Amino acid sequence: VSARIDGRLVFETELPLENSPAWVELGGGAGLEVRGGSELELESALLDPSGREVTPADPLLAGFGGLALERRARVPRAHATRERPNIVLVLLDTLRADRTSAYGYPRDTTPHLAALARRGLLFEEAHATASWTWPSTASILTGLLPEEHGVQDAASSFLSETLDTLPEALQRAGYTSAAWSGSPLIVPDKLFDQGFEFFDASKEGNLRRSDLVMPGALEWLGAASEWRFFLYLHLMEPHAPYVPLPEARARFAPEVPASFDPRRSLDHQWELLSRAFDEHGQVHTERVVPPEEQRWISDLYDGCVWSGDYWLGQLLARLEELDLTENTIVAVTSDHGEELFDHGLLAHAHALHRELVRVPLVIAGPGLPQGERIVVPVSGAALGPALARLGGSRIEGLTDSFDLLRPGAGADVLFSTRQGYWNGSGRQPLFGLRQGSRVLHLAPRAVERGSAAPGGDLRLYDLAHDPEEHDDLAAREPERAQAMRERLLACLAALETRRTETGGAVDEGTQEMLRDIGYLGPDGEEQPEEQRDGQGR
């Protein structure tokens, strides 16, 4: 017996075939939560002991009783005020902070973000909780770290309905809510639509550029402007493939190297992993990507950053046109950064270096300081709870009391990836800890430069003197490295006790989608076969 809401499986159970009637409540004792306009599909089937569906020889009486509405959740809509403003959250996928002019980049890539920062708060050291989309976005929406919310890889990519989320918290406070997502990962099929009255996402599993996303969102703003609203925009600029707007391409990347084939831009990361390492584990990027192509790819990325900022400007202009600026908080951030050959590789998810986890975070609107820059390290997981508080609500179930808007001296910042590469060995869980200017990277299952290392391998960096993380201090500061390692492991052990179970399997469609946007190699592997157990970088 199963039930689906808008095509999504929400309940499934088995009943023994008996002579006497057997009943089960749909959704268990809690029932099913159905929003207005949703389609509820009920299905029953007969299974043999092996679990295969069969047709009975004799007529079988199976069916559903009448549906009953047990409780109506009614929250009156309210008007926005400066005390309870509208909230807009813009996530520019794959945007690293140091490529924005708002954070000091010499190229004028983000004039609209810089203007927003001048009338709000800019966080100098904001960190994504992961170096790729699923876990990091789940953290923003729930206020939890990946080890708590459980969304960590393709097999655990469903946002559990047992978790409270930012849109649900704001819905309880009378907010009308909607989302537009260009990402094939952030979709209702993965339960990321919890708390949204409307969620516009690709139904084909394709990445959608903002010219296909923003018109609908800007139109919705006009219809929703009478009421207090929460709008979430997940825009795909500057995510690869790097296809900037024509004006941005002319400005940032006008000359194409003669040897460059743009159709291979996503494949470079897999070629680098299989061909760029020598017998000593040193990476030689130029074996795969000539220097002039590296510069071109970097320039294309800058053009895509400008393109994302262009759409942010369209949003801000629409708010001004509708006379909503004074009653609307706008927050802009990213789910992770992007490596552009900083450590020899390309793309994201494979490591935890600064270019991958340091992201922009700007919040502006009524009641917030103007032109202030926060220098203490903060986590992207603190953004959702802060926006909920600004909306007069709270995300339930959180144990961390850290307040993003009153960071004080800051706190330890954790980040991770389950798709890591370490010394040439792939599929490694990697964990990072930021304490002050020191950053520790830990690979619990990795090998240490060719030999097994008890407890894994680690690296230690001092951002004050080595902001690009090229000088590993672990051997020179063993006591500090060990103390940070113990602290990190203690944090992970505590998080493990609060882990949320998620469900789902990696079906063929999900694999194809992950391959299309660069998370899987051409053969469907998370890394090339010849690199999986070798010793590399």
Stockholm file with secondary structure:
# STOCKHOLM 1.0

chainA/1-537         VSARIDGRLVFETELPLENSPAWVELGGGAGLEVRGGSELELESALLDPSGREVTPADPLLAGFGGLALERRARVPRAHATRERPNIVLVLLDTLRADRTSAYGYPRDTTPHLAALARRGLLFEEAHATASWTWPSTASILTGLLPEEHGVQDAASSFLSETLDTLPEALQRAGYTSAAWSGSPLIVPDKLFDQGFEFFDASKEGNLRRSDLVMPGALEWLGAASEWRFFLYLHLMEPHAPYVPLPEARARFAPEVPASFDPRRSLDHQWELLSRAFDEHGQVHTERVVPPEEQRWISDLYDGCVWSGDYWLGQLLARLEELDLTENTIVAVTSDHGEELFDHGLLAHAHALHRELVRVPLVIAGPGLPQGERIVVPVSGAALGPALARLGGSRIEGLTDSFDLLRPGAGADVLFSTRQGYWNGSGRQPLFGLRQGSRVLHLAPRAVERGSAAPGGDLRLYDLAHDPEEHDDLAAREPERAQAMRERLLACLAALETRRTETGGAVDEGTQEMLRDIGYLGPDGEEQPEEQRDGQGR
#=GR chainA/1-537 SS CEEEETTEEEEECCCCCCSSCCCCCTTGGGCCCCCTTCCEEEECCCBCTTSCBCCCSSCCCCCCCCCCCCCCCCCCCCCCCSSSCEEEEEEETTCCGGGSGGGTCSSCCCHHHHHHHHTEEEETTEECSBSSHHHHHHHHHHSCCHHHHCCCSGGGCSCCTTSCCHHHHHHHTTCEEEEEECCSSSSGGGTTTTTCSEEECCSSSCCCCGGGTHHHHHHHHHHHTTSCEEEEEEECTTCSSCCCCHHHHHHHCCCCCTTCCGGGTTTHHHHHHHHSBCTTSCBCGGGTSCHHHHHHHHHHHHHHHHHHHHHHHHHHHHHHHTTCGGGEEEEEECSCCCEESTTSCEESSSCCCHHHHEECEEEESTTSCSSEEECSCEEGGGHHHHHHHHTTCCCTTCCCCCCTTSCTTCCCEEEEEEEEEETTEEEEEEEEEEETTEEEEEETTCEETTEECTTCEEEEEETTTCTTCCCCCTTTSHHHHHHHHHHHHHHHHHHHTTCCCCCCCCCHHHHHHHHHTTSSCTTSCSSCGGGSBSCCC
#=GC SS_cons         CEEEETTEEEEECCCCCCSSCCCCCTTGGGCCCCCTTCCEEEECCCBCTTSCBCCCSSCCCCCCCCCCCCCCCCCCCCCCCSSSCEEEEEEETTCCGGGSGGGTCSSCCCHHHHHHHHTEEEETTEECSBSSHHHHHHHHHHSCCHHHHCCCSGGGCSCCTTSCCHHHHHHHTTCEEEEEECCSSSSGGGTTTTTCSEEECCSSSCCCCGGGTHHHHHHHHHHHTTSCEEEEEEECTTCSSCCCCHHHHHHHCCCCCTTCCGGGTTTHHHHHHHHSBCTTSCBCGGGTSCHHHHHHHHHHHHHHHHHHHHHHHHHHHHHHHTTCGGGEEEEEECSCCCEESTTSCEESSSCCCHHHHEECEEEESTTSCSSEEECSCEEGGGHHHHHHHHTTCCCTTCCCCCCTTSCTTCCCEEEEEEEEEETTEEEEEEEEEEETTEEEEEETTCEETTEECTTCEEEEEETTTCTTCCCCCTTTSHHHHHHHHHHHHHHHHHHHTTCCCCCCCCCHHHHHHHHHTTSSCTTSCSSCGGGSBSCCC
//
